[in-house]
Amino acid sequence: MEELISTGIARYEYRHFIIFGAASQFAAMATECAGDQGAWWEFHDAYLLKAQARSFTRAGALELARDEGLNVGRFTQCIDNEEHRDRLLQMQQQAIADGIQGTPTFRINGQPGARSLGGIIEQVLAAAEAAENQEGS
Amino acid sequence: MRFARGLLASGLALGVLLSACGSGGGPEQQDGEPVSTGTVRSEREGREASIMQQQESAAEAGQSEQAEPVDVDAPGVIDFGHREGLPFTRNVVGDPEAPVLIVEYSDFQ
C-alpha cells in the first residue's frame, strides 16, 4: 500500500474511530495535539506501529512529546484542555453516519474497502484506472 | 483656662501622633508584637517585586507561546521512517492530487 502512496496513485487518510474507551480517546487526543506541532505521524506510528503501551498514559505521552522535541508546555495544555474534543467527536459521529461499525475499516474513494490488503490494492488500482479513463474521456 | 488650653494642646498633639503612626498607611500591629515599619515595607516591596517578576515572566511565556504559529493543517514532508519524503497534511499522507483516497478508520489500541 505504501507504494501506491509513494507513486502518487493514492493518498491515505487516517480517521480515529474510538472503540476501546478512555485510553484510545486519550491517544487520539495526544496525536491531534502533536499534530498541532507537525508531529501527527510520529505519534501515529508510536501508538499504532510501535504499540508503545506507555504512551497511552499522560506521563508516557509527555515523554513522547519531549522525545519528539515538541513544545511540551503547549502539548500539555492541549491534552489537559482537550482542545480537539470537538474534532474527535465530529470524526466519530461522521464515521457512524458513514456506516462504520468496527476497526479497521477502509473506504476507497468513498466506497467500502475490501477486508484484505490484496483486495484493497486491487480496488485502488481499479479506482485509479477509472479516474484516468474519466479524465481521458 | 490655662489648664483647659493645656488639655487642648495635649489632645491635638496626641491626635497628630496617632494619625502619623496609626491609620496613615503604616503597618498594622498584630498580636501585640512590635512591628518594624522599615522591615515590613522592604519585605512587602520584595514580595511585590517578586510577584511582578513572576507575572512578567508568565506574560512573556504566554506571549511567546501565542506568538508561535499554529497552523493545524499546514502541509509538510515526512522526514522519518518508511514514509520519508512523502507530503502530508496532518492525518493525510501522499500526493494531494492523487486520484484515489484511501480512508482508514481505526483505533490505536
gemmi code that builds the backbone of each chain (N, CA, C; Angstrom):
import gemmi

chains = {
    "A": [
        ("MET", (0.830, -1.213, 0.000), (0.000, 0.000, 0.000), (0.866, 1.266, 0.000)),
        ("GLU", (2.027, 1.196, 0.678), (2.932, 2.360, 0.709), (3.357, 2.754, -0.700)),
        ("GLU", (3.520, 1.738, -1.558), (3.964, 2.007, -2.928), (2.897, 2.787, -3.695)),
        ("LEU", (1.649, 2.467, -3.415), (0.552, 3.182, -4.075), (0.578, 4.664, -3.692)),
        ("ILE", (1.000, 4.907, -2.472), (1.041, 6.296, -1.986), (2.287, 7.009, -2.513)),
        ("SER", (3.420, 6.332, -2.416), (4.682, 6.980, -2.827), (4.732, 7.233, -4.328)),
        ("THR", (3.967, 6.457, -5.101), (3.971, 6.655, -6.562), (2.900, 7.654, -7.009)),
        ("GLY", (2.152, 8.189, -6.040), (1.168, 9.213, -6.395), (-0.157, 8.675, -6.881)),
        ("ILE", (-0.345, 7.349, -6.768), (-1.632, 6.769, -7.196), (-2.714, 7.063, -6.155)),
        ("ALA", (-2.307, 6.987, -4.892), (-3.298, 7.186, -3.827), (-2.727, 8.036, -2.704)),
        ("ARG", (-3.614, 8.665, -1.980), (-3.231, 9.289, -0.717), (-4.023, 8.582, 0.380)),
        ("TYR", (-3.491, 8.638, 1.568), (-4.054, 7.855, 2.666), (-4.446, 8.779, 3.815)),
        ("GLU", (-5.649, 8.576, 4.301), (-6.129, 9.392, 5.428), (-6.493, 8.474, 6.591)),
        ("TYR", (-5.993, 8.822, 7.756), (-6.333, 8.058, 8.965), (-7.401, 8.825, 9.730)),
        ("ARG", (-8.471, 8.118, 10.095), (-9.506, 8.758, 10.919), (-9.695, 7.938, 12.197)),
        ("HIS", (-9.759, 8.650, 13.292), (-9.968, 7.973, 14.576), (-11.394, 7.418, 14.647)),
        ("PHE", (-11.480, 6.181, 15.079), (-12.789, 5.615, 15.396), (-12.615, 4.895, 16.735)),
        ("ILE", (-13.007, 5.566, 17.779), (-12.725, 5.088, 19.134), (-13.685, 3.973, 19.523)),
        ("ILE", (-13.128, 2.799, 19.786), (-13.985, 1.699, 20.238), (-13.492, 1.090, 21.550)),
        ("PHE", (-12.282, 1.468, 21.969), (-11.734, 0.839, 23.173), (-11.668, 1.781, 24.375)),
        ("GLY", (-12.465, 2.836, 24.364), (-12.620, 3.646, 25.563), (-11.594, 4.732, 25.808)),
        ("ALA", (-11.417, 5.021, 27.093), (-10.684, 6.221, 27.520), (-9.234, 6.264, 27.028)),
        ("ALA", (-8.546, 5.137, 27.095), (-7.140, 5.130, 26.686), (-7.001, 5.448, 25.195)),
        ("SER", (-7.916, 4.887, 24.418), (-7.907, 5.168, 22.975), (-8.240, 6.629, 22.710)),
        ("GLN", (-9.205, 7.117, 23.457), (-9.602, 8.527, 23.329), (-8.421, 9.435, 23.649)),
        ("PHE", (-7.697, 9.064, 24.716), (-6.539, 9.871, 25.114), (-5.461, 9.828, 24.025)),
        ("ALA", (-5.208, 8.641, 23.494), (-4.179, 8.512, 22.455), (-4.538, 9.334, 21.225)),
        ("ALA", (-5.819, 9.314, 20.877), (-6.266, 10.103, 19.729), (-6.069, 11.595, 20.008)),
        ("MET", (-6.416, 12.003, 21.218), (-6.258, 13.409, 21.608), (-4.786, 13.818, 21.557)),
        ("ALA", (-3.926, 12.953, 22.110), (-2.489, 13.256, 22.133), (-1.945, 13.386, 20.710)),
        ("THR", (-2.422, 12.522, 19.828), (-1.954, 12.566, 18.440), (-2.389, 13.856, 17.755)),
        ("GLU", (-3.626, 14.255, 18.010), (-4.101, 15.513, 17.421), (-3.321, 16.707, 17.987)),
        ("CYS", (-3.031, 16.651, 19.281), (-2.251, 17.738, 19.892), (-0.832, 17.768, 19.314)),
        ("ALA", (-0.275, 16.599, 19.072), (1.042, 16.536, 18.426), (0.942, 17.079, 17.004)),
        ("GLY", (-0.200, 16.818, 16.362), (-0.421, 17.314, 15.005), (-0.387, 18.834, 14.928)),
        ("ASP", (-0.776, 19.478, 16.015), (-0.710, 20.946, 16.054), (0.721, 21.440, 15.904)),
        ("GLN", (1.662, 20.549, 16.247), (3.080, 20.934, 16.163), (3.789, 20.137, 15.065)),
        ("GLY", (3.010, 19.599, 14.151), (3.583, 18.930, 12.989), (4.094, 17.526, 13.232)),
        ("ALA", (3.666, 16.924, 14.361), (4.184, 15.583, 14.691), (3.071, 14.540, 14.746)),
        ("TRP", (2.072, 14.720, 13.904), (0.938, 13.787, 13.903), (1.406, 12.364, 13.573)),
        ("TRP", (2.225, 12.237, 12.557), (2.615, 10.893, 12.116), (3.603, 10.235, 13.063)),
        ("GLU", (4.387, 11.033, 13.751), (5.299, 10.475, 14.751), (4.499, 9.806, 15.862)),
        ("PHE", (3.434, 10.470, 16.282), (2.592, 9.899, 17.344), (1.772, 8.724, 16.812)),
        ("HIS", (1.284, 8.853, 15.598), (0.546, 7.751, 14.972), (1.390, 6.484, 14.976)),
        ("ASP", (2.622, 6.632, 14.548), (3.497, 5.447, 14.475), (3.829, 4.914, 15.865)),
        ("ALA", (4.023, 5.846, 16.803), (4.341, 5.404, 18.167), (3.197, 4.581, 18.744)),
        ("TYR", (1.989, 5.006, 18.503), (0.825, 4.299, 19.048), (0.504, 3.024, 18.275)),
        ("LEU", (0.463, 3.166, 16.954), (-0.074, 2.071, 16.146), (0.980, 1.061, 15.713)),
        ("LEU", (2.109, 1.558, 15.257), (3.105, 0.640, 14.714), (4.025, 0.096, 15.802)),
        ("LYS", (4.497, 0.996, 16.664), (5.410, 0.537, 17.711), (4.661, 0.015, 18.927)),
        ("ALA", (3.338, 0.298, 18.964), (2.497, -0.186, 20.067), (3.121, 0.111, 21.426)),
        ("GLN", (3.518, 1.366, 21.597), (4.135, 1.753, 22.866), (3.052, 1.961, 23.925)),
        ("ALA", (2.851, 0.943, 24.755), (1.773, 0.982, 25.745), (1.901, 2.182, 26.684)),
        ("ARG", (3.153, 2.548, 26.996), (3.360, 3.653, 27.934), (2.755, 4.959, 27.417)),
        ("SER", (2.669, 5.071, 26.095), (2.183, 6.307, 25.505), (0.702, 6.536, 25.761)),
        ("PHE", (0.008, 5.487, 26.195), (-1.423, 5.642, 26.446), (-1.689, 6.314, 27.789)),
        ("THR", (-0.630, 6.598, 28.534), (-0.772, 7.340, 29.785), (-0.327, 8.780, 29.548)),
        ("ARG", (-0.753, 9.663, 30.445), (-0.381, 11.076, 30.307), (1.133, 11.235, 30.379)),
        ("ALA", (1.734, 10.551, 31.357), (3.193, 10.658, 31.529), (3.917, 10.150, 30.284)),
        ("GLY", (3.420, 9.055, 29.745), (4.046, 8.484, 28.555), (3.939, 9.402, 27.349)),
        ("ALA", (2.762, 10.018, 27.221), (2.562, 10.932, 26.095), (3.480, 12.151, 26.218)),
        ("LEU", (3.635, 12.633, 27.450), (4.521, 13.786, 27.655), (5.970, 13.409, 27.344)),
        ("GLU", (6.334, 12.202, 27.725), (7.694, 11.718, 27.440), (7.920, 11.637, 25.930)),
        ("LEU", (6.905, 11.131, 25.259), (6.986, 11.033, 23.801), (7.097, 12.432, 23.171)),
        ("ALA", (6.320, 13.362, 23.720), (6.375, 14.745, 23.218), (7.770, 15.329, 23.400)),
        ("ARG", (8.355, 15.042, 24.551), (9.729, 15.516, 24.804), (10.697, 14.878, 23.815)),
        ("ASP", (10.550, 13.558, 23.623), (11.432, 12.832, 22.694), (11.358, 13.411, 21.282)),
        ("GLU", (10.159, 13.860, 20.920), (9.965, 14.375, 19.559), (10.322, 15.855, 19.445)),
        ("GLY", (10.746, 16.436, 20.573), (11.169, 17.838, 20.554), (10.026, 18.829, 20.467)),
        ("LEU", (8.839, 18.414, 20.927), (7.695, 19.324, 20.877), (7.765, 20.339, 22.013)),
        ("ASN", (6.986, 21.385, 21.895), (6.796, 22.340, 22.984), (5.895, 21.641, 24.001)),
        ("VAL", (6.507, 21.097, 25.047), (5.778, 20.246, 25.993), (4.701, 21.039, 26.742)),
        ("GLY", (4.996, 22.300, 27.045), (4.006, 23.138, 27.727), (2.746, 23.292, 26.891)),
        ("ARG", (2.941, 23.572, 25.626), (1.813, 23.737, 24.704), (1.075, 22.409, 24.529)),
        ("PHE", (1.841, 21.323, 24.431), (1.257, 19.997, 24.267), (0.420, 19.622, 25.493)),
        ("THR", (0.975, 19.879, 26.681), (0.275, 19.569, 27.922), (-1.029, 20.346, 28.007)),
        ("GLN", (-0.948, 21.623, 27.669), (-2.138, 22.470, 27.690), (-3.207, 21.901, 26.749)),
        ("CYS", (-2.768, 21.435, 25.611), (-3.695, 20.907, 24.607), (-4.400, 19.645, 25.102)),
        ("ILE", (-3.639, 18.712, 25.685), (-4.286, 17.463, 26.130), (-5.110, 17.700, 27.396)),
        ("ASP", (-4.624, 18.552, 28.287), (-5.367, 18.800, 29.525), (-6.673, 19.546, 29.259)),
        ("ASN", (-6.646, 20.425, 28.291), (-7.862, 21.180, 27.951), (-8.720, 20.464, 26.909)),
        ("GLU", (-8.251, 19.288, 26.496), (-8.970, 18.501, 25.472), (-9.367, 19.398, 24.295)),
        ("GLU", (-8.370, 20.054, 23.755), (-8.630, 21.049, 22.717), (-9.204, 20.458, 21.430)),
        ("HIS", (-8.997, 19.155, 21.228), (-9.516, 18.542, 19.995), (-10.727, 17.652, 20.256)),
        ("ARG", (-11.340, 17.859, 21.403), (-12.507, 17.051, 21.776), (-13.596, 17.128, 20.694)),
        ("ASP", (-13.893, 18.337, 20.254), (-14.959, 18.513, 19.257), (-14.591, 17.848, 17.930)),
        ("ARG", (-13.309, 17.980, 17.552), (-12.847, 17.379, 16.295), (-13.010, 15.857, 16.348)),
        ("LEU", (-12.625, 15.255, 17.472), (-12.722, 13.806, 17.617), (-14.174, 13.346, 17.654)),
        ("LEU", (-14.983, 14.123, 18.343), (-16.408, 13.789, 18.437), (-17.058, 13.843, 17.065)),
        ("GLN", (-16.693, 14.877, 16.328), (-17.242, 15.056, 14.981), (-16.802, 13.904, 14.070)),
        ("MET", (-15.534, 13.508, 14.209), (-14.995, 12.408, 13.407), (-15.743, 11.107, 13.719)),
        ("GLN", (-15.998, 10.892, 15.000), (-16.700, 9.677, 15.437), (-18.136, 9.663, 14.889)),
        ("GLN", (-18.801, 10.793, 15.016), (-20.191, 10.873, 14.563), (-20.292, 10.699, 13.051)),
        ("GLN", (-19.317, 11.279, 12.340), (-19.316, 11.152, 10.882), (-19.081, 9.699, 10.468)),
        ("ALA", (-18.179, 9.036, 11.194), (-17.890, 7.626, 10.890), (-19.139, 6.774, 11.096)),
        ("ILE", (-19.837, 7.009, 12.177), (-21.068, 6.250, 12.452), (-22.099, 6.528, 11.357)),
        ("ALA", (-22.198, 7.793, 10.973), (-23.129, 8.164, 9.904), (-22.750, 7.500, 8.585)),
        ("ASP", (-21.437, 7.273, 8.402), (-20.962, 6.627, 7.167), (-21.092, 5.098, 7.246)),
        ("GLY", (-21.592, 4.609, 8.342), (-21.826, 3.174, 8.471), (-20.647, 2.388, 9.021)),
        ("ILE", (-19.675, 3.073, 9.586), (-18.518, 2.380, 10.160), (-18.941, 1.705, 11.470)),
        ("GLN", (-18.600, 0.417, 11.587), (-19.033, -0.314, 12.780), (-17.869, -0.911, 13.557)),
        ("GLY", (-16.719, -1.016, 12.931), (-15.583, -1.616, 13.618), (-14.288, -1.152, 13.001)),
        ("THR", (-13.183, -1.647, 13.550), (-11.872, -1.242, 13.030), (-11.010, -2.469, 12.759)),
        ("PRO", (-10.104, -2.411, 11.822), (-10.003, -1.310, 10.851), (-11.030, -1.451, 9.737)),
        ("THR", (-11.514, -0.321, 9.270), (-12.431, -0.307, 8.134), (-11.880, 0.679, 7.106)),
        ("PHE", (-11.926, 0.254, 5.850), (-11.376, 1.099, 4.781), (-12.476, 1.602, 3.848)),
        ("ARG", (-12.229, 2.763, 3.313), (-13.053, 3.309, 2.239), (-12.100, 3.717, 1.122)),
        ("ILE", (-12.468, 3.304, -0.108), (-11.654, 3.654, -1.272), (-12.488, 4.594, -2.129)),
        ("ASN", (-12.080, 5.812, -2.212), (-12.873, 6.847, -2.891), (-14.333, 6.791, -2.450)),
        ("GLY", (-14.533, 6.618, -1.183), (-15.885, 6.629, -0.610), (-16.602, 5.302, -0.635)),
        ("GLN", (-16.040, 4.329, -1.351), (-16.697, 3.024, -1.445), (-16.123, 2.076, -0.392)),
        ("PRO", (-16.951, 1.141, 0.110), (-16.451, 0.198, 1.123), (-15.228, -0.566, 0.629)),
        ("GLY", (-14.205, -0.627, 1.466), (-12.971, -1.302, 1.089), (-13.015, -2.791, 1.414)),
        ("ALA", (-12.134, -3.519, 0.747), (-12.061, -4.962, 0.984), (-11.496, -5.219, 2.383)),
        ("ARG", (-11.634, -6.457, 2.833), (-11.139, -6.806, 4.165), (-9.661, -7.182, 4.138)),
        ("SER", (-9.175, -7.526, 2.954), (-7.757, -7.942, 2.866), (-6.930, -6.868, 2.179)),
        ("LEU", (-5.641, -6.880, 2.451), (-4.743, -5.903, 1.842), (-4.712, -6.068, 0.323)),
        ("GLY", (-4.668, -7.333, -0.110), (-4.651, -7.595, -1.552), (-5.896, -7.043, -2.226)),
        ("GLY", (-7.022, -7.214, -1.551), (-8.287, -6.720, -2.091), (-8.297, -5.203, -2.168)),
        ("ILE", (-7.723, -4.585, -1.173), (-7.672, -3.118, -1.160), (-6.803, -2.608, -2.297)),
        ("ILE", (-5.660, -3.247, -2.483), (-4.748, -2.825, -3.560), (-5.449, -2.938, -4.924)),
        ("GLU", (-6.159, -4.040, -5.107), (-6.899, -4.224, -6.367), (-7.931, -3.107, -6.554)),
        ("GLN", (-8.616, -2.786, -5.470), (-9.627, -1.726, -5.540), (-9.007, -0.373, -5.886)),
        ("VAL", (-7.863, -0.096, -5.268), (-7.182, 1.189, -5.511), (-6.759, 1.289, -6.970)),
        ("LEU", (-6.186, 0.228, -7.476), (-5.738, 0.246, -8.871), (-6.918, 0.411, -9.825)),
        ("ALA", (-8.006, -0.256, -9.496), (-9.208, -0.138, -10.332), (-9.760, 1.285, -10.279)),
        ("ALA", (-9.745, 1.868, -9.075), (-10.258, 3.233, -8.922), (-9.369, 4.227, -9.657)),
        ("ALA", (-8.063, 3.984, -9.629), (-7.125, 4.871, -10.335), (-7.346, 4.787, -11.838)),
        ("GLU", (-7.569, 3.558, -12.311), (-7.809, 3.371, -13.741), (-9.107, 4.056, -14.156)),
        ("ALA", (-10.106, 3.913, -13.305), (-11.401, 4.541, -13.608), (-11.248, 6.061, -13.662)),
        ("ALA", (-10.456, 6.607, -12.726), (-10.243, 8.065, -12.696), (-9.507, 8.521, -13.939)),
        ("GLU", (-8.548, 7.704, -14.377), (-7.770, 8.043, -15.569), (-8.656, 8.018, -16.807)),
        ("ASN", (-9.513, 6.983, -16.884), (-10.429, 6.886, -18.023), (-11.397, 8.063, -18.060)),
        ("GLN", (-11.811, 8.483, -16.860), (-12.743, 9.603, -16.766), (-12.084, 10.895, -17.250)),
        ("GLU", (-10.812, 11.036, -16.901), (-10.071, 12.227, -17.329), (-9.883, 12.219, -18.838)),
        ("GLY", (-9.652, 11.020, -19.405), (-9.391, 10.882, -20.829), (-10.612, 11.104, -21.687)),
        ("SER", (-11.784, 10.844, -21.105), (-13.000, 10.938, -21.920), (-13.531, 12.374, -22.017)),
    ],
    "B": [
        ("MET", (-8.460, 78.024, 82.840), (-8.331, 78.323, 81.414), (-6.986, 77.819, 80.864)),
        ("ARG", (-5.953, 78.119, 81.634), (-4.637, 77.631, 81.220), (-4.634, 76.098, 81.190)),
        ("PHE", (-5.351, 75.505, 82.175), (-5.429, 74.052, 82.249), (-6.173, 73.477, 81.020)),
        ("ALA", (-7.219, 74.244, 80.664), (-8.002, 73.812, 79.504), (-7.167, 73.896, 78.226)),
        ("ARG", (-6.406, 74.960, 78.089), (-5.527, 75.082, 76.910), (-4.487, 73.964, 76.868)),
        ("GLY", (-4.001, 73.657, 78.096), (-3.028, 72.562, 78.185), (-3.629, 71.241, 77.737)),
        ("LEU", (-4.885, 70.997, 78.146), (-5.566, 69.762, 77.739), (-5.776, 69.736, 76.221)),
        ("LEU", (-6.199, 70.898, 75.690), (-6.434, 71.001, 74.247), (-5.147, 70.745, 73.471)),
        ("ALA", (-4.070, 71.337, 73.945), (-2.777, 71.153, 73.269), (-2.344, 69.700, 73.339)),
        ("SER", (-2.563, 69.079, 74.490), (-2.177, 67.670, 74.636), (-3.004, 66.784, 73.705)),
        ("GLY", (-4.298, 67.125, 73.646), (-5.186, 66.337, 72.779), (-4.784, 66.455, 71.324)),
        ("LEU", (-4.468, 67.680, 70.876), (-4.041, 67.894, 69.494), (-2.744, 67.146, 69.189)),
        ("ALA", (-1.839, 67.223, 70.157), (-0.558, 66.540, 69.976), (-0.763, 65.038, 69.870)),
        ("LEU", (-1.669, 64.503, 70.719), (-1.960, 63.063, 70.685), (-2.604, 62.679, 69.354)),
        ("GLY", (-3.525, 63.569, 68.899), (-4.198, 63.306, 67.630), (-3.208, 63.259, 66.480)),
        ("VAL", (-2.295, 64.214, 66.439), (-1.269, 64.260, 65.391), (-0.413, 63.001, 65.428)),
        ("LEU", (-0.044, 62.616, 66.650), (0.804, 61.434, 66.838), (0.094, 60.173, 66.363)),
        ("LEU", (-1.211, 60.044, 66.747), (-1.974, 58.861, 66.341), (-2.151, 58.799, 64.828)),
        ("SER", (-2.427, 59.976, 64.231), (-2.640, 59.975, 62.784), (-1.352, 59.650, 62.043)),
        ("ALA", (-0.239, 60.025, 62.627), (1.047, 59.745, 61.974), (1.414, 58.271, 62.073)),
        ("CYS", (1.085, 57.650, 63.223), (1.514, 56.254, 63.437), (0.425, 55.233, 63.172)),
        ("GLY", (-0.838, 55.683, 63.197), (-1.916, 54.710, 63.161), (-2.467, 54.453, 61.786)),
        ("SER", (-3.530, 55.158, 61.453), (-4.262, 54.836, 60.233), (-3.686, 55.525, 59.009)),
        ("GLY", (-2.503, 56.063, 59.115), (-1.943, 56.787, 57.977), (-1.253, 55.894, 56.978)),
        ("GLY", (-1.582, 54.589, 56.920), (-0.994, 53.713, 55.909), (0.134, 52.884, 56.460)),
        ("GLY", (0.434, 53.012, 57.737), (1.505, 52.212, 58.317), (1.052, 50.793, 58.545)),
        ("PRO", (1.947, 49.930, 58.941), (1.617, 48.530, 59.147), (0.743, 48.331, 60.368)),
        ("GLU", (-0.123, 47.361, 60.290), (-0.970, 47.062, 61.438), (-0.205, 46.156, 62.392)),
        ("GLN", (-0.372, 46.453, 63.680), (0.321, 45.653, 64.684), (-0.552, 44.465, 65.031)),
        ("GLN", (-0.021, 43.261, 64.957), (-0.803, 42.063, 65.226), (-0.265, 41.346, 66.454)),
        ("ASP", (-1.228, 40.841, 67.238), (-0.889, 40.045, 68.413), (0.001, 40.796, 69.386)),
        ("GLY", (-0.081, 42.109, 69.368), (0.659, 42.910, 70.322), (2.161, 42.914, 70.102)),
        ("GLU", (2.604, 42.332, 68.993), (4.047, 42.296, 68.753), (4.503, 43.588, 68.095)),
        ("PRO", (5.642, 44.074, 68.477), (6.126, 45.285, 67.829), (6.458, 45.024, 66.365)),
        ("VAL", (6.193, 46.010, 65.545), (6.432, 45.865, 64.108), (7.412, 46.930, 63.659)),
        ("SER", (8.408, 46.513, 62.980), (9.370, 47.465, 62.428), (8.883, 47.893, 61.055)),
        ("THR", (8.511, 49.129, 60.942), (7.930, 49.628, 59.698), (8.850, 49.396, 58.499)),
        ("GLY", (10.112, 49.702, 58.697), (11.050, 49.580, 57.580), (11.189, 48.156, 57.101)),
        ("THR", (11.233, 47.204, 58.030), (11.402, 45.801, 57.654), (10.199, 45.301, 56.874)),
        ("VAL", (8.991, 45.613, 57.410), (7.778, 45.146, 56.745), (7.680, 45.728, 55.347)),
        ("ARG", (7.986, 47.028, 55.253), (7.880, 47.662, 53.940), (8.828, 47.005, 52.929)),
        ("SER", (10.059, 46.751, 53.387), (11.015, 46.168, 52.445), (10.623, 44.737, 52.083)),
        ("GLU", (10.052, 43.999, 53.081), (9.605, 42.635, 52.773), (8.448, 42.662, 51.772)),
        ("ARG", (7.496, 43.591, 52.033), (6.342, 43.677, 51.147), (6.762, 44.097, 49.744)),
        ("GLU", (7.666, 45.083, 49.707), (8.129, 45.529, 48.395), (8.859, 44.402, 47.667)),
        ("GLY", (9.596, 43.615, 48.466), (10.301, 42.485, 47.877), (9.332, 41.469, 47.291)),
        ("ARG", (8.250, 41.195, 48.091), (7.245, 40.243, 47.614), (6.557, 40.767, 46.365)),
        ("GLU", (6.223, 42.071, 46.396), (5.550, 42.664, 45.238), (6.439, 42.603, 43.997)),
        ("ALA", (7.710, 42.882, 44.210), (8.646, 42.840, 43.076), (8.731, 41.411, 42.533)),
        ("SER", (8.746, 40.449, 43.473), (8.834, 39.049, 43.057), (7.591, 38.639, 42.265)),
        ("ILE", (6.423, 39.049, 42.789), (5.171, 38.719, 42.094), (5.141, 39.363, 40.713)),
        ("MET", (5.592, 40.635, 40.659), (5.598, 41.322, 39.365), (6.518, 40.618, 38.377)),
        ("GLN", (7.665, 40.179, 38.921), (8.616, 39.456, 38.050), (7.975, 38.173, 37.518)),
        ("GLN", (7.281, 37.448, 38.449), (6.637, 36.198, 38.033), (5.565, 36.467, 36.988)),
        ("GLN", (4.781, 37.551, 37.234), (3.717, 37.879, 36.282), (4.297, 38.258, 34.927)),
        ("GLU", (5.417, 39.009, 34.976), (6.043, 39.399, 33.709), (6.573, 38.175, 32.964)),
        ("SER", (7.184, 37.254, 33.748), (7.713, 36.031, 33.120), (6.589, 35.219, 32.507)),
        ("ALA", (5.465, 35.109, 33.273), (4.324, 34.336, 32.768), (3.765, 34.990, 31.516)),
        ("ALA", (3.690, 36.322, 31.550), (3.169, 37.045, 30.382), (4.070, 36.835, 29.174)),
        ("GLU", (5.399, 36.890, 29.438), (6.340, 36.679, 28.331), (6.210, 35.274, 27.775)),
        ("ALA", (6.062, 34.289, 28.699), (5.921, 32.893, 28.271), (4.658, 32.740, 27.448)),
        ("GLY", (3.566, 33.354, 27.939), (2.302, 33.285, 27.213), (2.409, 33.920, 25.848)),
        ("GLN", (3.100, 35.074, 25.812), (3.244, 35.768, 24.531), (4.054, 34.946, 23.553)),
        ("SER", (5.121, 34.285, 24.099), (5.955, 33.510, 23.186), (5.181, 32.313, 22.656)),
        ("GLU", (4.300, 31.714, 23.523), (3.513, 30.583, 23.041), (2.471, 31.053, 22.041)),
        ("GLN", (1.881, 32.235, 22.352), (0.881, 32.750, 21.435), (1.525, 33.168, 20.117)),
        ("ALA", (2.762, 33.659, 20.239), (3.441, 34.131, 19.040), (3.821, 32.969, 18.120)),
        ("GLU", (3.926, 31.768, 18.728), (4.310, 30.609, 17.931), (3.201, 30.288, 16.926)),
        ("PRO", (3.523, 30.210, 15.650), (2.479, 29.968, 14.672), (1.867, 28.576, 14.828)),
        ("VAL", (0.564, 28.526, 14.878), (-0.112, 27.238, 14.975), (-1.058, 27.110, 13.792)),
        ("ASP", (-0.602, 26.397, 12.793), (-1.449, 26.118, 11.645), (-1.655, 24.620, 11.634)),
        ("VAL", (-2.802, 24.194, 12.149), (-3.009, 22.766, 12.395), (-3.031, 21.936, 11.112)),
        ("ASP", (-3.267, 22.569, 9.992), (-3.317, 21.799, 8.749), (-2.222, 22.205, 7.771)),
        ("ALA", (-1.125, 22.687, 8.304), (-0.019, 23.095, 7.439), (0.587, 21.878, 6.745)),
        ("PRO", (0.797, 21.960, 5.438), (1.407, 20.824, 4.739), (2.883, 20.697, 5.083)),
        ("GLY", (3.382, 19.498, 5.012), (4.790, 19.265, 5.293), (5.273, 18.015, 4.575)),
        ("VAL", (6.479, 17.630, 4.858), (7.048, 16.409, 4.270), (7.558, 15.532, 5.408)),
        ("ILE", (7.159, 14.290, 5.394), (7.575, 13.366, 6.457), (9.080, 13.112, 6.341)),
        ("ASP", (9.743, 13.216, 7.481), (11.211, 13.107, 7.451), (11.737, 11.933, 8.277)),
        ("PHE", (10.924, 10.912, 8.390), (11.380, 9.745, 9.152), (10.649, 8.499, 8.645)),
        ("GLY", (11.232, 7.365, 8.968), (10.560, 6.082, 8.732), (10.294, 5.742, 7.276)),
        ("HIS", (9.365, 4.810, 7.095), (9.108, 4.287, 5.753), (8.308, 5.244, 4.867)),
        ("ARG", (7.802, 6.339, 5.440), (7.082, 7.325, 4.624), (7.945, 8.555, 4.337)),
        ("GLU", (9.208, 8.454, 4.608), (10.106, 9.605, 4.448), (10.012, 10.183, 3.036)),
        ("GLY", (9.879, 11.497, 2.990), (9.813, 12.187, 1.699), (8.405, 12.400, 1.180)),
        ("LEU", (7.419, 11.749, 1.825), (6.038, 11.900, 1.353), (5.400, 13.170, 1.918)),
        ("PRO", (4.626, 13.865, 1.098), (3.932, 15.051, 1.620), (2.799, 14.640, 2.556)),
        ("PHE", (2.523, 15.470, 3.527), (1.410, 15.178, 4.442), (0.737, 16.471, 4.876)),
        ("THR", (-0.502, 16.326, 5.259), (-1.243, 17.407, 5.910), (-1.970, 16.772, 7.079)),
        ("ARG", (-1.446, 16.982, 8.255), (-1.979, 16.390, 9.487), (-2.156, 14.880, 9.332)),
        ("ASN", (-3.401, 14.385, 9.191), (-3.640, 12.940, 9.186), (-3.775, 12.363, 7.779)),
        ("VAL", (-3.343, 13.136, 6.782), (-3.398, 12.657, 5.399), (-1.987, 12.652, 4.831)),
        ("VAL", (-1.614, 11.523, 4.220), (-0.271, 11.437, 3.648), (-0.368, 11.052, 2.173)),
        ("GLY", (0.489, 11.660, 1.366), (0.511, 11.358, -0.064), (0.215, 12.587, -0.896)),
        ("ASP", (0.333, 12.413, -2.193), (0.126, 13.498, -3.142), (-1.321, 14.012, -3.067)),
        ("PRO", (-1.501, 15.298, -2.781), (-2.869, 15.833, -2.705), (-3.644, 15.676, -4.006)),
        ("GLU", (-2.908, 15.509, -5.117), (-3.566, 15.361, -6.426), (-3.797, 13.898, -6.802)),
        ("ALA", (-3.448, 12.989, -5.927), (-3.621, 11.559, -6.236), (-5.097, 11.265, -6.519)),
        ("PRO", (-5.377, 10.430, -7.525), (-6.773, 10.199, -7.919), (-7.569, 9.349, -6.932)),
        ("VAL", (-6.867, 8.617, -6.063), (-7.577, 7.716, -5.154), (-7.316, 8.120, -3.702)),
        ("LEU", (-8.393, 8.132, -2.928), (-8.258, 8.409, -1.495), (-8.606, 7.148, -0.710)),
        ("ILE", (-7.626, 6.691, 0.055), (-7.854, 5.549, 0.953), (-8.090, 6.113, 2.351)),
        ("VAL", (-9.237, 5.817, 2.899), (-9.520, 6.259, 4.266), (-9.548, 5.031, 5.166)),
        ("GLU", (-8.800, 5.108, 6.244), (-8.834, 4.024, 7.227), (-9.421, 4.554, 8.520)),
        ("TYR", (-10.420, 3.881, 9.018), (-10.991, 4.179, 10.334), (-10.363, 3.185, 11.296)),
        ("SER", (-9.738, 3.697, 12.320), (-9.043, 2.770, 13.210), (-8.958, 3.311, 14.634)),
        ("ASP", (-8.652, 2.391, 15.532), (-8.443, 2.708, 16.948), (-7.002, 2.326, 17.247)),
        ("PHE", (-6.298, 3.146, 17.991), (-4.883, 2.882, 18.232), (-4.630, 1.618, 19.054)),
        ("GLN", (-5.638, 1.180, 19.820), (-5.392, 0.004, 20.672), (-5.657, -1.290, 19.914)),
    ],
}
model = gemmi.Model(1)
for chain_id, residues in chains.items():
    chain = gemmi.Chain(chain_id)
    for i, (resn, *xyz) in enumerate(residues, 1):
        res = gemmi.Residue()
        res.name, res.seqid = resn, gemmi.SeqId(i, " ")
        for name, pos in zip(("N", "CA", "C"), xyz):
            atom = gemmi.Atom()
            atom.name, atom.element = name, gemmi.Element(name[0])
            atom.pos, atom.b_iso = gemmi.Position(*pos), 0.0
            res.add_atom(atom)
        chain.add_residue(res)
    model.add_chain(chain)
structure = gemmi.Structure()
structure.add_model(model)
structure.setup_entities()
